[in-house]
Structure formats: structure tokens, C-alpha cells
């Protein structure tokens, strides 16, 4: 089933996309945005466009509306452009989609940098400061209040419906445990201050439930 995001929701971020796309050297920004929205419209429950919108909302609240570079902005828009449950190369495919869309026009070093930022969201580890911020934004959902966290888990269960509920939750337990094992879940001070304690509480509670 394909369900496009609400027009107002799309319009709110259209100008942001077009400005960043153009600043990166891209052309035909409006058409690229239209195609990108189609990526987020089909077969999604959690990884929909509202996930992208939520990331930008957090970025604006914590960092300020002009804090992200054009490259970081485009990386956020594209990091889940390909999201097929059961595939293990969604981030790589998302990066390749970005290369196809932007690569003909933008300088190669800019395209490469954006692709690197997208790929960093696969394992959520990076040494590059730009990528670390993208990772923190992508992981901000871990530090939402308990009910919001629970609802997002349920969305993911529905999105990965090819797995049984038990198998999905067990897989999530294995996926999330390493975040608890880190000294810090978040790289940046601002995100640690805002989300670290709640994220740890959420993850501990979730993992205990699956034990």
C-alpha cells in the first residue's frame, strides 16, 4: 500500500530540500524531491517521511534551524530512502540512489561526503564529526518518552511483518544491546544532555522485557 505524506507535511520540508540540493550543486531539485517522497510512501510504517520530519524537528530544537550543512541535510533526507525489511544493504542502496540523483550535477567530493554520511547510519559509528551528528539525530528516537518509544517499537514490528513478533523483538534485543554497552550512546554533548538517560532507561526496559 502506498500512502503519500500529507501535503502540508511535504510542503514544510520542500523548501529545505530544494535549498540544500541547490547548495550542493544539484539541479531539478523539485523533481528529485518528488521522487524522494515516493520512496517514503510505499510499504512503510516507521520509516516513513514523518520519521525524516521528526529528525529535522529535533535538529531545529536542539541545534537551531541553520545548524545543519547542506550535505548533512541531504543525507538526512536520503538515509532511509531505500528501506526494504529483510535486506541488509538498505543504507548502501540509499547512498547509491543519492549518487544517481545528485552525481550528474554536483561536485564528486560533495556527493562522496553525503554518501559517507548516509552509510554511517548503518552501524551508527563514525569518527567524522558531521557523521556523528547525523548518527545522534537518527538515534534520537531511543531517548523519547517511554510511550513514544513503545509506539515506535510497535511500528517497527508492523513494518517487519515478514518476521514473527517474537523473532523481530529478539533481533531488536540483539541489535540494541551494544548501544547500552557503549560508554555513551550519543556522540555530542547536546544529545547526551537531552536523550542519554532516557535512552538508557528505554533500552534497559525493552531488553528486560525480552529476557
N, C-alpha and C positions, 0 to 999 in steps of 0.2 A: 504494500500500500504506500502511495506517495501522498504526503501531506505537506504542502509548502508552508513555510513560516508565515505568520500573519503579516500582511503588507506593511503595517506600521513598524513592526519589528525589523523588517528588512530595510525599510527606508531610513531608520535611525542609524544604521551602520553602513549604508551605501556610500554616503559622502566620505566616511572614514576610509573605506576601502579604496575608493577612487583616488583620494588624495595620496594615500600611501603607495598605491600601484603606480601612479604617475611619478611620484618622487623617486621610485625605484627604477624608473626608466621604461615602464611598461606602457603599452598602447591599448586601445579598445577596452578600457577599464570597465565600462558599463556592461559590455558583453561578457567579459571574464567573470564579473560579479554574478551575472545571471546564471552562468553555467555553474559557478560555485554553489549557489543556492540550491540548484538541482541535486548536487552531491549530498547535501544535508537533508533532503526532503524524503528520501525513499528508504524504507526498512529500518528506520532509526527510532529508538525510544529514549535513550540517554544522550547519545552522540548526535543530537540534532543541532540546529542553528542556535537554539536557546542556550546550549552549552557554550557556544562561542560568545554569545551576547553576555552571558554571566561572567566570563573571563574578562571581557572588556569593562564590565561594570566594576569588578573587583580592582582592576588596574586603575581605573579612574578614581576610585575611592581611596586607594592606598597610595598610589604614586602620583596622581594628578593626570589630567586629561591629555597633556602633551608629553608625558614621560617616555612613551614607547617610541622607538625609532621606526621609520617606515618598514625596515626589514623585519623587525620584531612584530609589527602589526600584521604584515602579510603572512608571516609564519603562523601566527595565531589563527588567522582565517583559514589556513590550509592544513593545519596539523592533523585534523581528523577528516579531511576531505574524502579520503578513502577509509572506510571502516566496515569491513566485512567480517562478522563474527566467525571465528574459526580460522581465519587467516593469521599468519604470523609475520606478515610483511606490510601491514597497513601503513605504517609510517614511511617506509621506503616507497610505497606506491604513491602516497600523498606527496612526497618530495618530488617524485618523477612527474606527477601531474603538474605541480608548480613549475617544474622545468619546461614542460611542454607549453604551458600557458604564458610564461614570462620570458623564457630563454631566448626567443627570437628577437626580442627588443632590448632587454636590459643588459647592462654590462655583466660579463660572466662572473666576476668576483661577487657581485651582489646576489646573483642567482645562487651561487655556491653557498654563500653565507646563509641565505634563507633556508636552503635545503638542509644545511647543517643544524639550524635551529629546529626544524621540523623533526629531524632524526633524533635529536636529543630527547624528545618526548617518548621515545620507545622504552628506554631503560631508566629515564629520569636521573641521569648522571651526566655531569659536564664540568669541565674546567673553565670554559669560557663564560665570562660574566653575563653576556647577552643571553646565552642559552640557559644559564642558571635562573635568570628571571623568568624566562618562558616556562621552565620546569616548575618554579614556585607557583606561577599563575595556574598552570594545568593541575597542580595538586591542591589548589586552594579548597576544592570541594571536600577534601579529607577533614578540614577544620571547620566545617559548617556545624550548626547546632545539631543535636542528636536526631531530631525528627527529620531535618533536611537530609542528613547523611543517610538515614534509614530509607527515605523515599528514593534517593539516588541509587541505593543498592537494589531496590525493587525494580527500578527502571532498567538497570543492568541485567537483572535476572530475566526480565521480559525480552530485552534485546538479544540476549544469548539463549534464546528459547530452544536452540538445537541441542542444548545440554539439559540434563535434568537439573532441578533446583539444587539437589544435594551436590552434584558434580560441579556445578558452577560455583557454589559457595565454598566448597572445599578448595577449588582452584584459586578463588579470591583470597582465601586464607593464606595459601602458599605465596601468592603474589604480594600481599600486603605485609606479611611478617618482616621482610627485610627493611621496610621503612621504619618499623619500630626498633630494629637493631642498629640503625644509624645513630650517631651522636645527635644529629639534628635532622629532622625531616626536610626542613626548608633551608635554602642556602642564604637567603638575605635576612637582615635584621628585621626589616619591616614585616615580613611574612612570619618570621618566628614569633614576633611580638603579637601579631594578630591571630595566628592559627595554630601554633605549635602545640600548646597544651590541650586544646580541644581535639586536635587531630590525634594525639596520642590516646586520649580518653576514648575516642570513637574507635580507633583501631584495636585497642585492648578489649573493649566490649565486644566488638564484632568477632574477634578471634576466639574469645572465651565462649561465645555462643556456638561456635562451630566445633568446639572441643568435646 
